[in-house]
Structures are given as structure tokens and as C-alpha cells.
């Protein structure tokens, strides 16, 4: 007799691990609704969160739950005995990232598999970030600069609940112990009366993107880019299909993040309590754990918008705990490369991860080279205000962002060198040539044909 998960997998054509993942993300909604009605002590709330989160991981990965339990035990030990030393961060970083990489080594394959390593990579960032926060707090105390953002070492129960928070244990989003403590202590309750409606909005958005992904993946499946039919398409249509495929592939991530965020909203975790001007501030007060900014993503006109809108919490984590910590390099380019290298290593050993993040570096650097030159030329800016030119620029930029987002995503999805290299060969390495030209030739060429032509207001300001 088929179990419900197996039956749903056969009905939908999805794998059983994927069905378990979706069911677990959806299960966080009723769990969040129950939590909102818990009028009890913080200890009981932590017990509820810990038990339900552990149950979700057990449902998905069975005995492999022990991997995350070992991580929690190691984190508790290190935080307890090394909190006041300079060893806490390096020991936590090496243990958690090292364990994850060993896991990748023994479980990796040529396809993206839903295994225990998927939630473990979420856990790794959360526990490494906690070590950083504890270490930073102790440093502030030593300098007599303690403030309300300092965190103490969590109890074992609190650490388990923080790690296994049901709405984010499998796919994120990331959040800090400080946010968790404010949430579980009830500080957010009076501000989250609109959470059910906002959670419903996120749920509907997530469901919409999930349907689009499922339909779109039937029209332009992964296998099509490796097929003889794709090789026979015209050069232009190869790029169109690559862009369509990439968009559909991204919707898979967007859908699951929106569904997970909706559950976190329903729990009441996502209230933004930062002051205006601080990094977390947003006019929407329940978007504190947003992992995808749908409006920015759908209106992209440059790759910088993708970085701003996609996988927001992970990008913020890397910015705070990696990029800024590389300040000692005294070079933003090296810090940027270091942050992207960390992201590639965090994802695994496949060459595709490293190629994708290298392409991200190249395209972002290209845009930073070109944009200032165009912005400083008054004639170009005046031309761009013409209605017909606006329409033409819009079409070109949408084609550029959609098609070459697909280009950059190819290695990330196909992973193995033989597959993504073959696809790049079929499209004659168009993106690579574009980004190399943009990085090394665009600046001198554009500066030669478009010299800086500042507006009168800019010149007057300089004169002053």
C-alpha cells in the first residue's frame, strides 16, 4: 500500500524528498497558528518550537537527524566553554563548515539532491553567525560598550529551538538569536496583529510561483538544454530558451522561500523593530525575514537588482559575517571575491557553483564600470528620457537581464563541468565574451566616446 508521500510523488511526478519538503513547509502554517495562541512561559514556547522543528527534520531525513544534533551539541559546547576566548569563532567556523563539506564529499552526485546536507547548510550559517554574535558581544563588554544588541550564551533548550525553528529549519530564512529572543519573549506580539493576512499574501505568492515553475519546467525542462533539438535552434532562439529556462528555474527557489517566509510571518518572527536608517528598516513592518523581494526581482534592469532581491537573508549574512570581516584586506574587490568564494564553498564541490559565483563577480563588476560613465554624461541622460528610447532601452535591458541570468544559472543547476561546458559551447560562450569585454574594454571605450559631461548643477556644486 502506498503511503501518502509516495502517492503524491507518483501523482505529481516529483520526488518523494521534494514532496516531504513541500509538506513540511506547509505544515509550519498550522504550527504557527497554534503558537500564536500559546499564552505560556518562554520555556514552554521553546519546548514547542524545538519539538516541532525536530519532528520536521525527522520526517524528512529520518536517522540523519543526528548530523544536526551533533552540530547543536558542538555549538553548545563551544559557546559555553570558549565564549570569552578568541577561539570561539575559528573553532565554530572550522567545525561547522568542515562537517558540512565532509557531508558533501560523501553524499554528492551529479544532480541536486534533497538530502540532509540541504538543511544542514542553513544550520551552518545560523550557528556560525551565533558564534560571531557572542564573540562580538563579549568584545563590547570588555570595552564597556555593551548595548541592547549584545547576546549571551543560550541555554541548550533555547539553542535547539533557535536552530530548529519550524518555519526556517529546512530552507531558511536566516535570523539572529537576538531576533529570536525578542520574538519568543513576546516583544513582537502587539506589532503582529496583521500577520495572518500578510502570511496569506506570501502563501498565495509562493503557490503562484510554484505553479508557474511546474508548468514552465514542462515547457523548457533542464533536459532540453542538453538535447540535439536545442543545438539545432537558431543562435537567437538558443538565448531566448536559455532565458526562459533560467527564469523558470529561479521560480523554484522563489516559491519555496515565499512559502517559508509566510509561515515565519504567521509565527510572528518577522517584525522589523529597527530604527529608520538601520539596515533592517523597511516600510513594511512584517518583512524582517524576507528572502525574495518580488517587486525588485520582477522589475530587474540590471544584475545588481538580482543581488538586491534574491536570497536576501543569505546575502545579508555573508555581508555581515564574511565581507565586512575581510576589511583587513583593505581592498573591496578582494573582499567581494572572498565573500563569493565562501558562498561557492558553502554550496559544495561542484565546479558549477564556482563558475556561477565567478560570473556574478564579473557581471556586477562590469555594471559598476559602465554605470557611472553613462550617468555622468548629460547628453546620454537626456537621450534616455525620450519616450521611444525608453521603450527600446527597457526591451534591451529585460532581454539582457533575463537571458544572461539564465546563462549564469546554467553551471549552478547542471553542476558537472561536462554538462555546463557543453551548453556554453552550444551558445558559443556569448556571456563569457560579453562579461570579459565589459570588464576589460568597456571603460576605456566608453570614456573615449562619452566623456564626462556633468550638468550645470553639478558644475556649480564643484565650483562652490
FIGU-242364 format. One line per 5 residues: number of its first residue (from 1); their letters; for each residue x, z, y negated of C-alpha. Coordinates in steps of 0.25 Angstrom, whole numbers, padded with zeros to 4 digits. Each point is the difference from the previous one (the first is absolute). Layout:
// FIGU-242364
NUM> a> X:Z:Y | ...
***
This chain:
// FIGU-242364
1> xxxxx> 0000:0000:0000 | 0005:-0004:-0014 | 0003:0011:-0010 | -0005:-0002:-0014 | 0013:-0004:-0005
6> xxxxx> 0003:-0010:0011 | -0014:-0006:-0002 | 0002:-0001:-0015 | 0013:-0007:0002 | -0006:-0010:0009
11> xxxxx> -0011:-0002:-0009 | 0008:-0002:-0013 | 0013:-0006:0007 | 0008:0010:-0007 | 0010:0009:0008
16> xxxxx> -0004:0014:0005 | 0010:0007:-0010 | -0006:-0008:-0011 | -0014:0005:0003 | 0005:0014:0002
21> xxxxx> 0007:-0001:-0014 | -0013:-0005:-0007 | -0009:0010:0007 | 0010:0011:-0004 | 0000:-0004:-0015
26> xxxxx> -0015:-0001:0000 | -0001:0014:0007 | 0007:0006:-0012 | -0013:-0002:-0008 | -0009:0009:0008
31> xxxxx> 0012:0010:0001 | 0001:-0001:-0015 | -0015:0003:-0002 | 0001:0012:0009 | 0012:0005:-0008
36> xxxxx> -0007:-0001:-0013 | -0011:0010:0005 | 0011:0010:0005 | -0002:0012:-0009 | 0011:0009:0006
41> xxxxx> 0014:0004:-0001 | 0013:-0008:-0002 | 0004:0004:0014 | -0012:-0006:0007 | 0000:-0012:-0008
46> xxxxx> 0015:-0003:0004 | -0005:0003:0015 | -0011:-0010:-0002 | 0009:-0011:-0006 | 0012:0003:0010
51> xxxxx> -0010:0000:0012 | -0007:-0013:-0004 | 0013:-0007:-0003 | 0007:0003:0013 | -0013:-0004:0007
56> xxxxx> 0001:-0014:-0007 | 0015:-0002:0004 | -0003:0005:0014 | -0012:-0010:0001 | 0009:-0012:-0004
61> xxxxx> 0013:0003:0007 | -0002:0011:0011 | 0012:0007:0005 | 0009:-0007:-0011 | -0006:0010:-0010
66> xxxxx> 0012:0009:0004 | 0009:-0009:-0009 | -0007:0004:-0013 | -0001:0015:0005 | 0015:-0001:0002
71> xxxxx> 0001:-0005:-0014 | -0008:0011:-0006 | 0008:0011:0008 | 0013:-0006:-0005 | -0006:0000:-0014
76> xxxxx> -0005:0014:0000 | 0014:0005:0006 | 0008:-0008:-0011 | -0009:0005:-0011 | 0000:0014:0004
81> xxxxx> 0015:0002:0002 | 0006:-0010:-0009 | -0009:0000:-0012 | 0010:0007:-0009 | 0012:-0009:0004
86> xxxxx> 0004:-0014:-0004 | -0001:-0004:0015 | -0015:0000:0000 | -0002:-0015:-0005 | 0011:-0006:0008
91> xxxxx> -0004:0007:0013 | -0014:-0004:-0002 | 0003:-0014:-0004 | 0009:-0003:0012 | -0009:0007:0011
96> xxxxx> -0013:-0006:-0004 | 0005:-0014:-0003 | 0010:0000:0012 | -0011:0004:0009 | -0009:-0011:-0005
101> xxxxx> 0011:-0010:0002 | 0003:0004:0014 | -0015:-0001:0003 | 0000:-0014:-0006 | 0012:-0003:0009
106> xxxxx> -0007:0004:0013 | -0014:-0006:-0004 | 0002:-0012:-0008 | -0004:-0014:0005 | -0002:-0014:-0007
111> xxxxx> -0014:0003:-0005 | -0005:0011:-0009 | -0005:0010:0010 | -0009:0012:-0003 | 0008:0012:0006
116> xxxxx> 0003:0014:-0003 | 0011:-0005:-0010 | -0010:-0005:-0009 | -0006:0014:-0005 | 0014:0005:0002
121> xxxxx> 0005:-0008:-0011 | -0011:0005:-0009 | 0004:0014:0004 | 0015:-0002:-0002 | -0002:-0003:-0015
126> xxxxx> -0009:0012:-0001 | 0009:0010:0006 | 0013:-0006:-0007 | -0007:0001:-0013 | -0004:0014:0002
131> xxxxx> 0015:0004:0003 | 0003:-0007:-0014 | -0011:0008:-0007 | 0004:0013:0006 | 0015:-0003:-0003
136> xxxxx> -0004:-0004:-0015 | -0009:0013:-0001 | 0012:0009:0004 | 0009:-0007:-0010 | -0010:0002:-0011
141> xxxxx> 0000:0015:0004 | 0015:0001:0000 | 0000:-0006:-0014 | -0012:0009:-0005 | -0009:-0012:-0002
146> xxxxx> -0011:0003:0009 | -0013:-0007:-0003 | -0014:-0002:0007 | 0006:-0012:0007 | 0009:0008:0009
151> xxxxx> -0003:0002:0014 | 0003:0011:0010 | 0003:-0002:0015 | -0013:-0002:0007 | -0005:0009:0012
156> xxxxx> 0000:-0007:0013 | -0016:-0002:0000 | 0001:-0006:-0014 | 0011:-0009:0004 | -0008:-0005:0012
161> xxxxx> -0012:-0002:-0009 | 0008:-0007:-0010 | 0006:-0009:0010 | -0012:-0004:0008 | -0010:-0001:-0011
166> xxxxx> -0011:-0008:0007 | -0003:-0011:-0011 | 0015:-0004:-0001 | 0007:0004:0013 | 0000:-0014:0006
171> xxxxx> 0002:-0009:-0012 | 0002:0008:-0013 | -0001:0001:-0011 | 0011:0009:-0004 | -0002:0013:-0008
176> xxxxx> 0008:0012:-0003 | -0001:0015:0005 | -0003:0004:-0015 | -0013:-0010:0000 | -0004:0006:0014
181> xxxxx> 0001:0014:-0005 | -0008:-0002:-0012 | -0010:-0008:0008 | -0002:0011:0012 | 0000:0011:-0010
186> xxxxx> -0013:-0006:-0007 | 0007:-0004:-0013 | -0006:-0014:0001 | -0014:0004:0005 | -0007:0000:-0014
191> xxxxx> 0006:-0014:-0003 | -0004:-0007:0013 | -0015:0000:-0001 | 0000:-0015:-0001 | 0009:-0001:0012
196> xxxxx> -0011:-0005:0010 | -0004:-0012:-0009 | 0015:-0003:-0002 | 0003:0001:0014 | -0012:-0009:0004
201> xxxxx> 0006:-0011:-0010 | 0013:0001:0007 | -0006:-0001:0013 | -0008:-0012:-0003 | 0012:-0007:-0006
206> xxxxx> 0008:0003:0012 | -0011:-0005:0009 | -0001:-0013:-0008 | 0015:-0003:0001 | 0000:0004:0015
211> xxxxx> -0011:-0011:0002 | 0008:-0010:-0009 | 0012:0003:0008 | -0007:-0002:0014 | -0006:-0013:-0005
216> xxxxx> 0012:-0006:-0007 | 0009:0003:0012 | -0008:-0009:0008 | 0001:-0011:-0010 | 0015:0002:-0002
221> xxxxx> 0005:0008:0012 | 0015:0004:0001 | 0002:-0010:0011 | -0004:-0011:-0009 | 0013:0001:-0008
226> xxxxx> 0008:-0002:0013 | -0008:-0011:0005 | 0003:-0015:0001 | -0012:-0003:-0009 | 0006:0008:-0011
231> xxxxx> 0013:-0008:0001 | -0008:-0013:-0002 | -0008:0005:-0012 | 0004:-0006:-0014 | 0011:0008:-0007
236> xxxxx> -0010:0005:-0011 | -0011:0004:0011 | 0011:0008:0007 | 0002:0008:-0012 | -0015:0001:-0002
241> xxxxx> -0002:0005:0014 | 0011:0010:-0001 | -0006:0006:-0013 | -0014:0001:0007 | 0006:0006:0012
246> xxxxx> 0008:0010:-0008 | -0012:0004:-0008 | -0008:0003:0012 | 0012:0008:0007 | 0000:0009:-0013
251> xxxxx> -0014:0003:0001 | 0002:0007:0013 | 0008:0010:-0007 | -0009:0001:-0012 | -0012:0002:0009
256> xxxxx> 0006:0012:0008 | 0006:0006:-0013 | -0014:0000:-0007 | -0007:0006:0012 | 0011:0011:0001
261> xxxxx> -0001:0002:-0015 | -0015:0002:0000 | 0001:0011:0011 | 0010:0007:-0008 | -0009:-0001:-0013
266> xxxxx> -0011:0006:0008 | 0008:0012:0005 | 0003:0002:-0015 | 0015:-0002:0000 | 0001:-0011:-0010
271> xxxxx> -0003:0006:-0013 | 0010:-0003:-0011 | 0004:0013:-0008 | 0012:-0006:-0007 | 0000:0000:-0015
276> xxxxx> -0001:-0014:-0007 | 0014:-0006:-0001 | 0005:0006:0013 | 0002:-0010:0012 | -0013:0004:0008
281> xxxxx> -0010:-0001:-0012 | -0011:-0011:0001 | -0013:-0001:-0007 | -0007:0000:0014 | 0002:0015:0004
286> xxxxx> -0002:-0002:0015 | 0011:-0010:0002 | 0011:0009:0002 | 0004:-0005:0014 | -0003:-0015:-0003
291> xxxxx> 0008:-0009:0009 | -0005:-0013:-0005 | -0005:-0004:-0014 | -0010:-0011:0004 | -0002:-0005:-0014
296> xxxxx> 0015:-0001:-0003 | 0002:-0007:0014 | -0011:-0010:-0001 | 0005:-0004:-0015 | 0015:-0001:0003
301> xxxxx> 0007:-0010:-0009 | 0014:0004:0004 | 0006:0008:0012 | 0002:0012:-0009 | -0015:0002:0001
306> xxxxx> 0001:0000:0016 | 0011:0011:-0001 | -0009:0008:-0010 | -0013:-0001:0008 | 0004:-0001:0015
311> xxxxx> 0004:0012:0008 | 0000:0009:-0012 | 0003:0013:0005 | 0011:-0004:0009 | 0006:-0007:-0012
316> xxxxx> -0001:0012:-0008 | 0006:0009:0011 | 0012:-0010:0000 | 0001:0000:-0015 | 0001:0015:-0001
321> xxxxx> 0008:0004:0013 | 0009:-0012:0001 | 0001:-0009:-0012 | 0002:0012:-0010 | 0009:0007:0009
326> xxxxx> 0009:-0012:0000 | 0002:0002:-0015 | 0015:0004:0003 | 0003:-0015:0003 | -0002:-0002:-0015
331> xxxxx> -0006:-0014:0003 | -0015:-0003:0001 | 0003:-0012:0008 | 0007:0008:0011 | -0010:0011:-0001
336> xxxxx> -0011:-0011:0002 | 0007:-0006:0012 | 0002:0014:0006 | -0014:0003:-0001 | -0004:-0013:0007
341> xxxxx> 0010:0002:0010 | -0006:0014:0003 | -0014:-0007:0002 | 0006:-0010:0009 | 0007:0010:0009
346> xxxxx> -0013:0009:0000 | -0008:-0012:0005 | 0010:-0002:0012 | 0011:-0009:0005 | -0007:-0014:0000
351> xxxxx> 0008:-0010:-0009 | -0014:-0004:-0006 | -0001:0013:-0007 | 0013:-0001:-0007 | -0002:-0015:-0004
356> xxxxx> -0014:0004:-0006 | 0006:0011:-0009 | 0012:-0009:-0004 | -0010:-0010:-0004 | -0008:0010:-0008
361> xxxxx> 0013:0004:-0007 | 0003:-0015:-0003 | -0014:-0003:-0006 | -0001:0012:-0008 | 0014:-0002:-0006
366> xxxxx> -0004:-0015:-0003 | -0012:0004:-0007 | 0007:0011:-0008 | 0010:-0011:-0004 | -0010:-0010:-0005
371> xxxxx> -0011:0008:-0006 | 0008:0005:-0012 | 0005:-0014:-0004 | -0014:-0005:0000 | -0006:0012:-0008
376> xxxxx> 0011:-0001:-0011 | -0003:-0015:-0003 | -0012:-0001:-0010 | -0003:-0015:0003 | -0001:0003:0015
381> xxxxx> -0010:0012:-0003 | -0008:-0009:-0010 | -0001:-0011:0011 | -0005:0010:0010 | -0011:0004:-0009
386> xxxxx> -0006:-0014:0001 | -0013:-0001:0009 | 0004:-0011:0009 | 0014:0005:0001 | -0005:0014:0004
391> xxxxx> -0008:-0006:0011 | 0011:-0008:0005 | 0010:0012:0000 | -0011:0008:0007 | -0001:-0010:0011
396> xxxxx> 0015:-0001:0002 | 0003:0015:0000 | -0011:0002:0010 | 0006:-0011:0009 | 0013:0006:-0002
401> xxxxx> -0004:0015:0003 | -0009:-0003:0012 | 0009:-0011:0007 | 0013:0008:-0002 | -0006:0013:0004
406> xxxxx> -0002:-0007:0013 | 0014:-0005:0000 | 0005:0014:-0002 | -0009:0006:0010 | 0004:-0009:0012
411> xxxxx> 0012:0008:0004 | -0008:0013:-0001 | -0011:-0005:0010 | 0008:-0009:0009 | 0012:0010:0001
416> xxxxx> 0010:-0007:0009 | 0010:-0009:-0006 | -0004:-0012:0009 | -0014:0000:-0005 | 0001:0002:-0015
421> xxxxx> 0012:-0009:-0001 | -0007:-0011:0007 | -0012:0001:-0010 | 0010:0000:-0011 | 0006:-0013:0006
426> xxxxx> -0013:-0007:0000 | -0003:0003:-0015 | 0015:-0004:-0003 | 0003:0014:-0005 | -0008:-0003:-0013
431> xxxxx> -0001:0014:-0004 | 0015:0003:0002 | 0004:-0011:-0009 | -0010:0004:-0010 | 0004:0014:-0001
436> xxxxx> 0015:-0003:0001 | -0002:-0010:-0012 | -0008:0010:-0007 | 0011:0011:0001 | 0012:-0008:-0003
441> xxxxx> -0004:-0012:-0008 | -0013:0003:-0008 | 0006:0009:-0010 | 0011:-0009:-0006 | -0009:-0013:0001
446> xxxxx> -0012:0007:-0007 | 0009:0006:-0010 | 0006:-0013:-0003 | -0014:-0008:-0002 | -0008:0012:-0005
451> xxxxx> 0009:0008:-0010 | -0006:0013:-0005 | -0010:-0002:-0011 | -0005:0013:-0004 | -0013:0002:-0008
456> xxxxx> 0001:0003:-0015 | -0005:0014:0003 | 0012:0002:0010 | 0010:-0005:-0010 | -0006:0009:-0011
461> xxxx> 0001:0012:0009 | 0015:-0004:0003 | 0003:-0001:-0015 | -0005:0014:-0002
***
